[in-house]
Amino acid sequence: MKRLVVLLFAVAMISGAGASAQTSTPTKEPPAKLIVDPPLPDLLAKGIVWITWRVENVNIGPESGKDALNASPRVGHLHIHVDDLLWLWAHMSTAPIDVALLPPGPHKIRIELVNAIHQGVPEQSKTVTFTIPEGAHPH
């Protein structure tokens, strides 16, 4: 009887190990990609920066934290850097990026695709340069 119990226990452990190995193997997903368009020129003339963008192979949203790293499909968001300022903001929706009230002159906005724990996705950072014309004011 003792041998039977040990044998059944061993079979259960092997079966369980096989099942957990199957479910813990992550699905291989294609790399995430960030595509950024130049700002709309008509709005730049009014002092408004409006940048459309899209991503492939990643869902943009407010999910964050270590547990979200294992989500499938993967999740992430954008970090938006204006000029060389020390601050940034996290853009967690699929809406265009819009900025107003920048002073006239040359500017740049760096758009960085990041994962759920704010780490940059390799090679998925884009910088958009533009000039706000003199006298441009949003209405």
N, C-alpha and C positions, 0 to 999 in steps of 0.2 A: 504494500500500500504506500509506504514511504517513497519507494522508487517511482510509483505512478504519480504521486503529488509533485515530486521534483521534476519529472518528465513534463507534466502539464504546465508547471510553472515556467520551465525553460521554453516550451512551445509558445506560451503566452508572451513571454519577454521578447522572443524573436519576432513574433507577429506584430507586437506593439512597436518594436524598434523599426521594423520595415515600414509601418504605416506612418510613424512620425518622421522618418527620413523623407518619405514622399511629400508630405505636406510642408516640410520646412525648407524645401529647395525653392529658392526664388525663381520666378519667371524671368527670363532674359528679355529685357525691353530694349528697343532701339534708343540711341542717345537722344537726349533732349536738345532742342534747337530753338534759338531766339532769332526772330526776323523783325527788323525795325525799319520803318519808313522815315524819310526826311520830314521835318516839320512842314505843315501846310503854309505856303508862302503868303496867301491872302490874309491869314490870321497873324502872321509875323508882322505884316504891315500895320496891324492894329495893336501890336504889343503882346500878342497871345501866342504862346508856343503850344502847339497841338501835335502830338506825335502818336501815330497809330502803330501798332505792333501786333505780333501774334507769336505763339509758340507751337512747337510740334512735340509730341511724345511726352507731355507733362501737363497736368491740370493745375491751373493757377487758382489759389484760394487761401483762406485764412488758416488752414491746417498747418500746425507747426509742432515741433518737439521731436524727441528721439523716436517715439512710437510711430510717427508719421513717415519716418524714413523707409519703412517697409511697405507702405501703401502701394497698391497696384491698381490702376496706373499710378505712376509716381506723382507727387504733389510738390509744388514750389511756389515761389512768388518772385517779385522783382525788387531790387534795391535801386533807388533813383538817387544819383549824385548830381548836384547842380554846381557847375564851375568847379573850383577846387575847395569848396566849403567843407568844413569838418563834419557836418551833419548830413544825414540822408533820410529818406523815408522808405518804408516798405509799402509797395504797391501790391495789394492782394486781390485785385479784381481784374477782369479782362477789359476794363474801360481804357480809352486812350489816356495818355499822359498829357496833362495840361498844366501850364505854368503861366502866370500873368504877373505884371508889375516888375519885371526885370528892367534894370536901367538900359538905356540905349547903348549899343556897342556889341562886340563879339561875346559869345557865350558858348558853353558846351554842357551837354547833359549825358552822363554815362548811365546806361541801363544795364543792370547786371542780373542775370537769371541765377537764383539761388535755390538751394534745397530747403527742406523743412526745418533744418537747424542753421539756416543762414549762411551756409558754405556755398561759395561760388561754384557754378557748374563750369568745368573747364572749357575754355574757348567760347563762352557764351556771354560775353560782355561787349556791348556796342556803344560807341561814343558818337553823338550827333552834335555837329557844330552849326551855329547859325548866328545871324546878326539881327539885333533889334534896331530898326531905323530910328533916327532922331525924330522926335515929335510923335512917336507911336504911343497911343494910350488906349487901353481897353474901354469900351463903352458899356 
